[in-house]
Amino acid sequence: MQNANVVLQAHQIMNAYIEQTLTTIAKHYATAVMLAHTNAQWISKMPRFRVFIADWDKMRSLDDNRDTLWASQHNGFVFGEDLYLDPYVLEAESIEDAYRILNIGHPEDYQRRSMSVGDVIVDDSNQAWVCKREGWRKVCF
């Protein structure tokens, strides 16, 4: 009879422990869901940009004296999309923030050179901007 009481007490202790653990897990899960929802709302409000990095090798191959490359790098001229790498999409607060992210703190999945003069960034409203030596210029792209 004493063994049965010990087993019953162990069973009650185990059930109480399991109930307490499940309650703790449920609280943590609810907190995680709330944080995920809050973060999703915050991220969805952040503007998205498509960044077109000029393909300097293609530009070099267009002409022997590299006028196209020079025009892109030094004057901020924009050419057809075929002279740019596929767009990289990122979320940033502004064009300047996107530039900073791609020059100072590259995201792990960003495998290209830093943004430079002649590269193009397109915002959520499909307005394109070309990077100049100082600042940005609106362009049709």
Stockholm file with secondary structure:
# STOCKHOLM 1.0

chainA/1-141         MQNANVVLQAHQIMNAYIEQTLTTIAKHYATAVMLAHTNAQWISKMPRFRVFIADWDKMRSLDDNRDTLWASQHNGFVFGEDLYLDPYVLEAESIEDAYRILNIGHPEDYQRRSMSVGDVIVDDSNQAWVCKREGWRKVCF
#=GR chainA/1-141 SS CHHHHHHHHHHHHHHHHHHHHHHHHHHHHHHHHHHHHHHHHHHHHSCEEEEECBCHHHHHHHCTTCHHHHHHHHHCCCCCGGGBCCCEEEECSSHHHHHHHHHTSCCTTCCSCCCCTTCEEECTTCCEEEECSSSEEEECC
#=GC SS_cons         CHHHHHHHHHHHHHHHHHHHHHHHHHHHHHHHHHHHHHHHHHHHHSCEEEEECBCHHHHHHHCTTCHHHHHHHHHCCCCCGGGBCCCEEEECSSHHHHHHHHHTSCCTTCCSCCCCTTCEEECTTCCEEEECSSSEEEECC
//
